[in-house]
Amino acid sequence: MSLLTNPIGRLRLISILEACSYLYLLFCSIYLKRMLGDAEAIRTPGMIHGVLFCIYCVTLYQAMISAKWSIAKAFLIFLTSLIPIVPFFIEAWLKREQIRVKSSTSA
């Protein structure tokens, strides 16, 4: 099952990419800026993270519509994007949701 074929798969992919960019931004870029004095160290990774976060919000909305999630469930998933390592933990749940939605639409 390809990640890009449905909204939840796209959410899974963007979620991991966004989490990786967030971790990079927090640890590597902040270290380079604060410890080594490189003022430009945050500019590009910050922009990349910002774009990925916007894409994450759009794909979350698409997945919410596709899976018929409540606003509360979508909000909880949104909150997971604010803590850098949590998207890695909800990946398994999102995969189960992707399979559930796929099986309910094909049945």
Buried (B, 14 or more C-beta within 10 A) or exposed (E): EEBEEBBBBBBBBBBBBBBBBBBBBEEEBBEBBEEEEEEEBBEEBEEBBEEBBEBBBEBBBBBBEBBEBEEEEBEEBBEBBEEBEBBBEBBEEBBEBBEEBBEEEEE
